[in-house]
Amino acid sequence: MRALIIGGVGGMGQGVARDLIKQPQVTGVVLADLYPDPERLSTKLRESEKTTLVKMDVNDHDAMVAAFRDADVVINTAGPFYKTAVPVARAAVAAGVNYIDICDDYEGTEILFNSDIDRLAREAGITVLTGMGSDPGTNNVLVKYYADRLDSVEDIYLYWVVSIAELSGAAWDHSLHMTLGRIPQYIDGQLVHVEGGTGEVAEQFLEPLGVCHVRYVGHPQPMTLPKYIEGVRNVIIKGALIPLWVDELIKEQKETGLLSTEPIDVKGTRVVPYDVALKLWETIPEGRDNGPQSSGLKVIVKGTRDGNQVTYTADMVGRMAPGTGLPASIAALMMDAGDVTARGVVAPEGCIDPVKFLTAFLGRGARIHQSEHIASLLKV
């Protein structure tokens, strides 16, 4: 198998590549990046005979199509995905190559499912697997794993936490963007839109994260999970950047217009406040608390089985890059093995066998803390 990773020099791309080069069936991994500096690579990737470094711009459709034709799978890790998912997927379909991304922006996912990309991929016999990272990705597969063990699914709650100690590059753009405007949630059986960054609740995560305050964020699962989990009533996703001062400051910036995307005049120059805020967020003032070098997920699935109310809860904590990169790598290997047969645009819960995925994921050292709570009426 030969893989090409868009954004291959970034943290998430390297997370995918480090796992792929360990696999005997992988003969080559092309790390395609707008800034292909070998000094940015980990030593193992830089010294591996399987890796090749190339310059690539996601806005150059023809160059992508030509390069993709030499690969068996294209893995897009270059965010923000509301800008990159559609052009890269379209190039992969044009090249006749299976595509995977770690898209966590609902806008990109919405276009992939509703544009001609789905039809063209089906006609070409291509799989366009979107959202195969950590969130979305692993948590979608966990939802499917638990749903398969229930007679009916009622409520799905997805919570995540990212420490700014792990945040860099395009991840900042996504982190600000996902709180802007009205974002999708699936509530009472309907896709609705709520104000991003609201609905704060305190949730307990595994140490060293502890109690974190999560809020509505714009991720794809409220749009994808109801496609595959029949009868679900609520799909709620909330997230947080920690320490808490970060989300509090983002909230203030939003309320004061500092995250506005409408240009304003500043001394005769048109300036977009969002662009200024994004640039300033790239540097955290010295002495500020950056939080632990850890991120976390919590998945809660509620439903019924044999007339009883059942709640599954799964918790994970770890580093963001491997946690996001491993799922995409495993999915690529499953494609190569013929374990992914869906064609067209599909989300993880629609094409990834949960048992096979989780076996591979746990086999790489991942740890998932889970519980099952059964509530039943006394019967005589």
SVG drawing of the C-alpha trace seen along z (x, -y; Angstrom):
<svg xmlns="http://www.w3.org/2000/svg" viewBox="-45 -56 63 68">
<polyline fill="none" stroke="black" stroke-width="0.4" points="0.0,0.0 1.2,-3.5 -0.3,-6.4 -0.1,-10.2 -0.7,-12.4 -1.8,-16.0 -0.4,-18.1 2.1,-15.4 4.7,-17.5 2.1,-18.8 1.5,-17.2 -1.5,-15.2 0.0,-14.1 3.1,-12.8 0.8,-11.0 -0.6,-9.1 2.7,-8.5 4.5,-7.2 2.0,-4.3 1.9,-3.6 5.7,-3.2 5.6,-0.4 3.3,1.7 4.9,4.3 2.2,3.9 3.0,0.1 5.7,-0.4 5.7,-4.2 4.3,-7.2 4.4,-10.6 4.4,-13.5 2.8,-16.3 2.9,-19.8 2.9,-23.5 6.1,-23.8 8.0,-20.6 10.9,-21.3 12.6,-18.0 13.7,-19.6 10.0,-19.7 9.9,-15.9 10.5,-13.5 13.8,-11.6 12.0,-8.3 10.1,-9.8 13.1,-11.7 15.3,-8.6 12.7,-6.1 13.3,-4.7 9.5,-4.6 8.9,-8.4 9.1,-11.0 8.7,-14.7 7.0,-16.8 5.6,-20.3 1.9,-20.6 -0.8,-23.3 -4.4,-22.2 -5.5,-25.0 -3.7,-23.4 -6.2,-20.9 -4.3,-19.6 -1.1,-19.0 -3.0,-17.1 -4.7,-14.9 -1.4,-14.1 0.3,-13.2 -2.7,-11.2 -2.7,-8.8 0.5,-7.2 -1.2,-6.5 -3.6,-3.9 -5.1,-6.2 -5.0,-9.9 -5.2,-11.0 -6.0,-14.7 -4.8,-16.0 -4.4,-19.7 -6.9,-21.9 -8.9,-23.9 -11.1,-21.5 -13.9,-24.0 -11.3,-25.2 -9.5,-22.0 -11.8,-19.0 -13.8,-19.7 -10.9,-20.5 -8.7,-17.6 -11.6,-15.1 -12.6,-16.4 -9.0,-15.9 -8.9,-12.3 -12.2,-11.4 -10.9,-12.8 -7.7,-10.7 -9.7,-7.6 -8.2,-7.1 -9.8,-6.4 -9.8,-9.3 -9.8,-9.7 -9.7,-12.9 -9.8,-13.9 -12.4,-16.7 -13.8,-18.2 -15.6,-21.1 -19.3,-20.6 -19.3,-22.8 -16.9,-20.6 -18.8,-17.5 -22.1,-19.0 -20.7,-19.9 -19.1,-16.5 -22.4,-14.7 -24.6,-17.0 -22.5,-18.0 -21.8,-16.0 -18.7,-14.6 -20.8,-11.8 -22.3,-10.9 -18.9,-11.1 -17.2,-8.9 -20.0,-6.3 -19.7,-6.2 -15.9,-5.8 -16.1,-3.1 -14.3,-5.4 -14.7,-5.7 -14.6,-9.2 -14.3,-8.6 -14.7,-11.9 -14.1,-12.5 -11.7,-9.6 -9.7,-11.2 -10.3,-11.3 -13.4,-13.6 -14.9,-12.9 -13.6,-9.4 -12.9,-7.2 -15.9,-8.4 -18.2,-7.8 -16.9,-4.2 -17.5,-3.8 -21.0,-5.1 -21.6,-2.4 -20.0,0.2 -22.4,-0.5 -25.4,-1.0 -24.9,2.5 -25.4,3.8 -28.7,2.0 -32.2,2.6 -32.7,-1.1 -30.6,-4.3 -32.1,-7.4 -29.3,-9.9 -25.7,-10.4 -23.5,-12.8 -20.0,-13.5 -17.6,-15.6 -14.0,-16.5 -11.2,-18.6 -8.0,-19.9 -5.3,-21.6 -3.7,-24.6 -0.3,-23.0 -1.1,-20.7 -2.6,-23.3 -0.8,-24.8 -1.1,-25.9 -4.5,-25.4 -6.0,-23.9 -6.3,-27.4 -8.4,-28.4 -10.7,-25.5 -10.9,-26.2 -12.1,-29.7 -14.3,-29.1 -16.3,-26.2 -17.8,-28.7 -19.0,-31.2 -22.6,-31.7 -25.3,-29.1 -24.0,-25.5 -25.7,-22.1 -27.0,-19.9 -29.5,-17.1 -32.2,-17.7 -35.6,-15.9 -35.2,-14.2 -34.4,-17.3 -31.3,-18.9 -31.3,-22.4 -28.8,-25.2 -27.8,-26.7 -25.4,-29.5 -21.8,-28.2 -20.0,-28.5 -23.2,-28.3 -24.8,-25.5 -21.9,-25.2 -21.9,-22.1 -19.2,-20.8 -18.1,-17.2 -15.6,-14.9 -12.8,-13.7 -9.9,-11.3 -6.9,-12.7 -4.9,-14.9 -7.9,-16.7 -10.4,-16.5 -13.6,-18.6 -13.8,-20.7 -16.5,-23.1 -17.7,-22.1 -19.9,-24.1 -21.7,-23.6 -19.2,-23.4 -19.5,-23.0 -18.5,-19.4 -20.1,-17.0 -21.6,-14.3 -25.1,-15.8 -25.4,-15.6 -23.8,-12.1 -24.8,-9.9 -28.6,-10.2 -27.9,-8.9 -26.6,-5.6 -28.1,-5.2 -31.8,-4.7 -34.3,-6.3 -31.8,-8.4 -33.4,-11.4 -30.4,-13.6 -26.9,-13.9 -25.1,-16.6 -21.5,-17.6 -19.7,-19.9 -16.0,-20.7 -13.5,-22.8 -10.1,-24.4 -8.3,-24.3 -7.3,-25.9 -10.7,-27.5 -9.3,-31.0 -9.0,-30.2 -12.7,-29.6 -13.6,-32.5 -11.4,-34.8 -12.7,-33.5 -16.3,-34.1 -15.4,-37.7 -13.7,-38.2 -16.8,-36.9 -19.1,-39.2 -16.9,-42.3 -16.6,-41.7 -13.0,-40.6 -14.0,-37.4 -16.1,-39.1 -15.4,-38.0 -16.7,-41.3 -13.9,-43.7 -13.6,-47.0 -11.7,-50.2 -8.6,-50.8 -6.8,-54.0 -7.7,-53.5 -7.0,-49.8 -9.6,-47.1 -9.0,-44.6 -10.8,-41.4 -10.9,-41.2 -11.0,-37.4 -7.7,-37.3 -6.1,-39.6 -7.4,-37.5 -6.3,-34.3 -2.7,-35.6 -2.5,-36.8 -3.7,-33.4 -0.6,-31.8 1.5,-33.2 0.4,-32.7 1.8,-35.3 4.7,-34.0 3.6,-32.9 0.1,-31.9 -1.1,-28.4 -1.1,-26.3 -2.6,-23.2 -1.4,-19.6 0.1,-17.9 -3.1,-15.9 -6.5,-15.9 -9.6,-13.8 -12.8,-12.3 -16.0,-11.2 -18.7,-9.2 -22.1,-8.6 -24.7,-6.4 -28.2,-5.8 -30.7,-3.4 -32.7,-0.3 -32.0,3.5 -34.5,6.2 -36.8,3.5 -34.1,2.0 -32.5,-1.4 -28.8,-1.1 -26.1,-3.7 -22.6,-3.2 -19.8,-5.6 -16.3,-5.6 -13.5,-7.9 -10.1,-8.4 -7.1,-10.7 -3.8,-11.1 -1.8,-13.1 -3.7,-14.7 -1.4,-13.8 -1.3,-10.0 -4.9,-10.0 -6.0,-11.7 -3.4,-10.0 -3.9,-6.4 -7.6,-6.2 -6.8,-7.5 -3.9,-5.1 -6.0,-2.1 -8.8,-3.1 -6.4,-3.2 -5.1,0.2 -8.7,1.5 -9.4,0.1 -6.3,1.9 -7.5,5.1 -10.9,4.8 -12.7,4.2 -14.2,0.9 -16.7,1.6 -18.9,-1.5 -18.7,-3.8 -19.3,-7.5 -19.1,-9.9 -19.4,-8.1 -18.7,-8.8 -16.8,-6.3 -20.0,-4.9 -21.3,-4.0 -18.4,-1.9 -15.9,-1.0 -16.3,2.3 -16.1,1.3 -14.6,4.5 -11.9,4.7 -11.1,1.0 -11.0,1.2 -8.9,4.3 -6.3,2.5 -6.6,-0.7 -6.2,1.0 -3.4,3.2 -1.4,0.0 -1.6,-0.9 -4.7,-3.0 -6.7,-2.7 -10.5,-3.2 -12.2,-3.3 -15.8,-2.2 -18.8,-1.4 -22.2,0.0 -25.1,-1.0 -28.4,0.9 -31.6,-0.5 -34.6,1.7 -38.0,1.8 -38.6,4.4 -40.7,7.2 -42.5,9.9"/>
</svg>
